[in-house]
Amino acid sequence: MNTKEWAEKLKGEVDPYTLRRELAADNMLVLCGVSDDLIESYGFDDEEFGAYDGITVYIDQTGMHKYKKHNSIPVKVEWAPEDDSVSWRITPMADIPHEKFDMTDGDEVYCRAIIVHRDDLPKSCGKLTESELELARRIVLSTLSYLEDDNRDISECLDEFKDDEGRDDMLLQILKF
């Protein structure tokens, strides 16, 4: 099934958790709010994060992430948005193909969820470009040399790279290793 057909099947009182294997087989990812404090994904990635009062999560072809990855798409997760009567509203913050559907409890809509196909999401950062690898190498080598000198602060090292495009994303990637 495609995203439109899945959205039609999921709207109403259907629990996406019960269909996670079928969603995964079709390379689909559902993002929905659960309870009063969780964002969950079902399908090719089953994940959950605390989202009390709202949060931004990020999605790519590997799934949903709490922190921005290289090419990931931000998704706004709103709890009790003032301009809507729902408890949860999930909104991609980039123009990607997706379908929205309403999840209900009886007659009450509690979540405006989304479903996306894996092929419509950016690839994960499994491979870095040559310039990204060079920047990572320079940051790591410079950091190591600064750490060898007890009189230097690590922030001095990072200031050296403040004008490099992609520095912050690269630092996050390095910290994950």
VOBA-1610 file (N, C-alpha, C; in pm, whole numbers, padded with zeros to 5 digits, always signed):
BEGIN
Met+00083-00119+00000Met+00000+00000+00000Met+00088+00125+00000Asn+00037+00233-00054Asn+00109+00360-00053Asn+00067+00442+00070Thr+00129+00560+00086Thr+00102+00640+00206Thr-00045+00683+00215Lys-00105+00716+00102Lys-00245+00759+00103Lys-00337+00645+00150Glu-00312+00525+00099Glu-00393+00410+00139Glu-00371+00377+00287Trp-00246+00386+00332Trp-00217+00360+00472Trp-00284+00465+00562Ala-00280+00591+00524Ala-00343+00696+00604Ala-00492+00669+00618Glu-00554+00626+00510Glu-00697+00594+00513Glu-00723+00477+00608Lys-00636+00376+00604Lys-00652+00259+00690Lys-00629+00293+00837Leu-00537+00386+00864Leu-00499+00418+01002Leu-00590+00519+01071Lys-00666+00595+00994Lys-00748+00698+01058Lys-00856+00635+01146Gly-00889+00707+01250Gly-00990+00657+01343Gly-00926+00595+01465Glu-00987+00486+01513Glu-00943+00423+01637Glu-00843+00310+01615Val-00777+00305+01503Val-00679+00201+01474Val-00549+00232+01549Asp-00493+00131+01615Asp-00366+00148+01686Asp-00252+00108+01591Pro-00168+00206+01548Pro-00059+00174+01455Pro+00037+00067+01507Tyr+00048+00055+01638Tyr+00137-00045+01697Tyr+00100-00186+01650Thr-00029-00211+01637Thr-00074-00345+01598Thr-00043-00376+01452Leu-00011-00273+01375Leu+00018-00291+01231Leu+00165-00264+01198Arg+00250-00258+01299Arg+00389-00216+01275Arg+00464-00308+01180Arg+00437-00437+01182Arg+00507-00529+01089Arg+00465-00504+00945Glu+00337-00483+00924Glu+00287-00455+00789Glu+00339-00320+00740Leu+00342-00222+00831Leu+00397-00090+00796Leu+00544-00104+00756Ala+00620-00181+00832Ala+00762-00201+00802Ala+00780-00271+00667Ala+00697-00368+00639Ala+00706-00441+00511Ala+00684-00348+00393Asp+00603-00243+00413Asp+00577-00145+00307Asp+00671-00024+00316Asn+00774-00031+00402Asn+00870+00078+00420Asn+00804+00209+00464Met+00706+00196+00552Met+00634+00313+00603Met+00681+00348+00744Leu+00666+00476+00778Leu+00696+00524+00912Leu+00581+00612+00958Val+00520+00577+01070Val+00412+00655+01131Val+00470+00727+01251Leu+00438+00856+01264Leu+00474+00933+01383Leu+00345+00980+01447Cys+00330+00949+01577Cys+00207+00988+01646Cys+00236+01016+01793Gly+00153+01101+01852Gly+00161+01129+01994Gly+00082+01026+02071Val+00136+00987+02187Val+00071+00885+02268Val+00067+00933+02412Ser-00041+00903+02482Ser-00056+00944+02620Ser-00043+01097+02626Asp+00017+01150+02732Asp+00035+01295+02739Asp+00181+01335+02732Asp+00268+01239+02699Asp+00409+01275+02704Asp+00501+01197+02611Leu+00448+01127+02511Leu+00534+01047+02423Leu+00508+01074+02276Ile+00616+01074+02199Ile+00608+01067+02052Ile+00660+00928+02016Glu+00585+00858+01932Glu+00625+00723+01893Glu+00629+00711+01742Ser+00717+00622+01695Ser+00720+00588+01553Ser+00698+00439+01541Tyr+00626+00400+01436Tyr+00600+00260+01405Tyr+00626+00238+01258Gly+00668+00118+01225Gly+00695+00083+01087Gly+00838+00036+01074Phe+00912+00094+00979Phe+01050+00049+00961Phe+01139+00090+01078Asp+01088+00172+01169Asp+01158+00206+01293Asp+01055+00220+01404Asp+01072+00143+01510Asp+00986+00154+01628Asp+01066+00224+01736Glu+01023+00345+01769Glu+01099+00427+01864Glu+01001+00510+01944Glu+01044+00557+02060Glu+00963+00651+02137Glu+01054+00745+02215Phe+01008+00870+02229Phe+01082+00970+02305Phe+00984+01046+02393Gly+01032+01092+02506Gly+00952+01180+02590Gly+00930+01310+02515Ala+00806+01359+02518Ala+00773+01481+02443Ala+00680+01571+02522Tyr+00691+01567+02654Tyr+00606+01649+02738Tyr+00616+01795+02696Asp+00504+01858+02670Asp+00495+01997+02624Asp+00548+02019+02483Gly+00575+01913+02408Gly+00620+01927+02270Gly+00770+01910+02255Ile+00813+01881+02133Ile+00954+01853+02104Ile+00972+01861+01952Thr+01095+01871+01909Thr+01127+01851+01767Thr+01205+01721+01756Val+01160+01632+01667Val+01234+01510+01639Val+01282+01519+01494Tyr+01363+01425+01453Tyr+01421+01427+01319Tyr+01405+01290+01255Ile+01373+01290+01125Ile+01353+01162+01056Ile+01440+01155+00931Asp+01484+01035+00903Asp+01556+01005+00779Asp+01528+00859+00745Gln+01602+00802+00652Gln+01574+00665+00609Gln+01606+00560+00714Thr+01669+00598+00824Thr+01692+00502+00932Thr+01585+00512+01040Gly+01504+00618+01039Gly+01396+00627+01136Gly+01386+00763+01204Met+01334+00761+01327Met+01313+00882+01405Met+01427+00897+01506His+01476+01021+01520His+01589+01049+01608His+01557+01167+01698Lys+01615+01165+01815Lys+01594+01275+01909Lys+01681+01396+01873Tyr+01794+01369+01807Tyr+01887+01476+01772Tyr+01906+01480+01621Lys+01937+01597+01570Lys+01957+01615+01427Lys+02075+01533+01379Lys+02052+01462+01272Lys+02159+01391+01203Lys+02185+01467+01073His+02288+01429+01004His+02336+01500+00886His+02225+01548+00791Asn+02145+01460+00738Asn+02044+01498+00639Asn+01901+01487+00690Ser+01882+01473+00819Ser+01749+01445+00871Ser+01654+01565+00859Ile+01525+01532+00855Ile+01418+01631+00842Ile+01359+01658+00981Pro+01351+01785+01023Pro+01287+01813+01152Pro+01135+01795+01144Val+01080+01744+01252Val+00935+01725+01263Val+00890+01786+01395Lys+00798+01879+01385Lys+00746+01947+01505Lys+00637+01861+01569Val+00655+01835+01697Val+00560+01755+01774Val+00500+01849+01878Glu+00373+01884+01858Glu+00308+01981+01947Glu+00207+01914+02039Trp+00215+01948+02166Trp+00117+01904+02264Trp+00016+02016+02285Ala-00109+01987+02268Ala-00219+02081+02288Ala-00196+02215+02217Pro-00180+02212+02083Pro-00161+02339+02012Pro-00281+02431+02032Glu-00252+02558+02054Glu-00358+02655+02085Glu-00457+02675+01970Asp-00412+02657+01846Asp-00499+02681+01732Asp-00568+02554+01680Asp-00568+02448+01761Asp-00628+02322+01719Asp-00688+02255+01843Ser-00788+02173+01825Ser-00855+02110+01940Ser-00796+01973+01975Val-00689+01932+01910Val-00631+01800+01934Val-00528+01806+02047Ser-00498+01689+02104Ser-00393+01681+02205Ser-00255+01685+02139Trp-00240+01616+02027Trp-00111+01607+01956Trp-00127+01649+01811Arg-00026+01722+01762Arg-00019+01755+01619Arg+00125+01732+01575Ile+00142+01651+01472Ile+00273+01616+01419Ile+00287+01681+01282Thr+00393+01763+01263Thr+00408+01840+01139Thr+00552+01838+01090Pro+00577+01782+00970Pro+00713+01793+00913Pro+00745+01939+00888Met+00869+01979+00916Met+00909+02118+00898Met+00987+02136+00768Ala+00963+02047+00675Ala+01022+02055+00541Ala+00920+01997+00445Asp+00936+02033+00320Asp+00842+01988+00218Asp+00879+01846+00174Ile+00822+01748+00242Ile+00843+01608+00204Ile+00708+01544+00178Pro+00702+01448+00088Pro+00575+01377+00065Pro+00534+01303+00193His+00413+01323+00236His+00360+01255+00354His+00208+01266+00351Glu+00145+01187+00433Glu+00000+01196+00450Glu-00028+01219+00598Lys-00132+01296+00623Lys-00179+01319+00759Lys-00303+01233+00782Phe-00323+01193+00906Phe-00446+01123+00941Phe-00478+01150+01088Asp-00607+01148+01118Asp-00653+01174+01255Asp-00674+01043+01330Met-00616+01038+01450Met-00637+00924+01539Met-00742+00965+01641Thr-00838+00877+01667Thr-00950+00913+01754Thr-00965+00817+01872Asp-01031+00870+01972Asp-01075+00792+02086Asp-01225+00818+02092Gly-01303+00724+02041Gly-01447+00749+02024Gly-01464+00852+01914Asp-01537+00958+01944Asp-01558+01065+01847Asp-01454+01176+01857Glu-01366+01168+01955Glu-01270+01274+01981Glu-01136+01249+01910Val-01094+01347+01828Val-00963+01339+01765Val-00858+01379+01868Tyr-00762+01289+01894Tyr-00659+01322+01992Tyr-00522+01343+01928Cys-00505+01299+01802Cys-00374+01316+01738Cys-00389+01334+01588Arg-00321+01435+01535Arg-00306+01451+01391Arg-00168+01397+01358Ala-00166+01272+01316Ala-00041+01198+01292Ala+00000+01208+01146Ile+00121+01158+01117Ile+00168+01155+00978Ile+00223+01016+00946Ile+00225+00986+00818Ile+00289+00866+00767Ile+00374+00905+00647Val+00496+00851+00639Val+00588+00879+00529Val+00646+00747+00478His+00686+00747+00353His+00754+00632+00295His+00904+00653+00305Arg+00976+00547+00334Arg+01122+00555+00351Arg+01190+00621+00231Asp+01146+00588+00110Asp+01211+00644-00011Asp+01192+00794-00025Asp+01096+00851+00047Asp+01072+00996+00041Asp+01152+01073+00146Leu+01232+01001+00224Leu+01314+01064+00328Leu+01460+01067+00283Pro+01537+01161+00337Pro+01679+01166+00301Pro+01753+01045+00358Lys+01857+01007+00288Lys+01942+00898+00336Lys+02011+00940+00463Ser+02044+00843+00545Ser+02116+00874+00668Ser+02259+00911+00634Cys+02332+00953+00734Cys+02468+01002+00712Cys+02570+00889+00720Gly+02537+00773+00669Gly+02627+00660+00676Gly+02764+00691+00616Lys+02767+00763+00505Lys+02894+00799+00442Lys+02907+00951+00440Leu+03023+00997+00481Leu+03050+01140+00480Leu+03119+01177+00350Thr+03101+01301+00308Thr+03172+01349+00189Thr+03319+01368+00225Glu+03402+01386+00123Glu+03545+01408+00146Glu+03569+01533+00231Ser+03494+01641+00204Ser+03514+01764+00282Ser+03469+01744+00426Glu+03361+01666+00449Glu+03317+01638+00586Glu+03421+01554+00659Leu+03477+01455+00590Leu+03581+01372+00652Leu+03704+01456+00688Glu+03743+01547+00599Glu+03858+01634+00625Glu+03832+01724+00745Leu+03712+01782+00753Leu+03677+01867+00867Leu+03680+01785+00996Ala+03622+01664+00994Ala+03623+01579+01113Ala+03766+01547+01155Arg+03851+01514+01060Arg+03991+01482+01089Arg+04061+01601+01154Arg+04040+01722+01098Arg+04103+01842+01154Arg+04054+01871+01295Ile+03924+01855+01318Ile+03869+01880+01451Ile+03925+01782+01552Val+03927+01654+01516Val+03978+01552+01609Val+04125+01574+01639Leu+04206+01597+01537Leu+04349+01617+01559Leu+04376+01742+01642Ser+04307+01849+01612Ser+04325+01972+01688Ser+04281+01953+01834Thr+04170+01885+01854Thr+04121+01859+01989Thr+04223+01778+02069Leu+04277+01675+02005Leu+04377+01593+02074Leu+04500+01675+02114Ser+04545+01763+02025Ser+04663+01843+02060Ser+04630+01942+02172Tyr+04510+01997+02172Tyr+04470+02089+02279Tyr+04459+02015+02412Leu+04407+01893+02409Leu+04391+01817+02532Leu+04526+01777+02593Glu+04629+01769+02511Glu+04762+01735+02561Glu+04824+01850+02641Asp+04778+01972+02614Asp+04829+02090+02683Asp+04731+02128+02794Asp+04771+02108+02920Asp+04682+02131+03033Asp+04636+02276+03048Asn+04705+02369+02985Asn+04671+02510+03001Asn+04566+02558+02902Arg+04519+02473+02815Arg+04423+02515+02712Arg+04284+02460+02742Asp+04186+02536+02704Asp+04047+02498+02721Asp+03996+02444+02588Ile+03910+02342+02592Ile+03859+02280+02469Ile+03782+02381+02384Ser+03718+02481+02446Ser+03642+02579+02369Ser+03734+02659+02276Glu+03861+02680+02316Glu+03957+02747+02228Glu+03976+02667+02100Cys+03983+02537+02117Cys+04000+02448+02001Cys+03882+02461+01906Leu+03762+02458+01959Leu+03643+02462+01875Leu+03625+02598+01809Asp+03670+02706+01874Asp+03663+02838+01814Asp+03742+02843+01684Glu+03846+02764+01675Glu+03929+02757+01556Glu+03848+02718+01432Phe+03736+02648+01453Phe+03655+02597+01342Phe+03521+02669+01328Lys+03505+02784+01394Lys+03375+02850+01398Lys+03322+02891+01261Asp+03409+02913+01164Asp+03364+02955+01031Asp+03345+02838+00934Asp+03376+02717+00976Asp+03360+02600+00890Asp+03213+02563+00880Glu+03163+02554+00756Glu+03025+02514+00735Glu+03007+02370+00780Gly+02902+02343+00854Gly+02875+02208+00901Gly+02947+02170+01028Arg+03013+02267+01093Arg+03090+02237+01214Arg+03002+02175+01323Asp+02887+02235+01349Asp+02803+02186+01459Asp+02752+02044+01432Asp+02708+02018+01308Asp+02664+01883+01274Asp+02780+01784+01289Met+02899+01826+01246Met+03014+01738+01254Met+03050+01708+01399Leu+03043+01809+01486Leu+03073+01787+01627Leu+02976+01686+01688Leu+02849+01697+01651Leu+02750+01601+01701Leu+02783+01460+01654Gln+02824+01448+01528Gln+02860+01317+01475Gln+02980+01260+01550Ile+03080+01342+01575Ile+03200+01298+01645Ile+03164+01253+01787Leu+03078+01330+01854Leu+03038+01295+01990Leu+02963+01164+01996Lys+02892+01126+01889Lys+02819+01001+01887Lys+02912+00879+01878Phe+03032+00900+01823Phe+03128+00790+01814Phe+03192+00776+01947
//
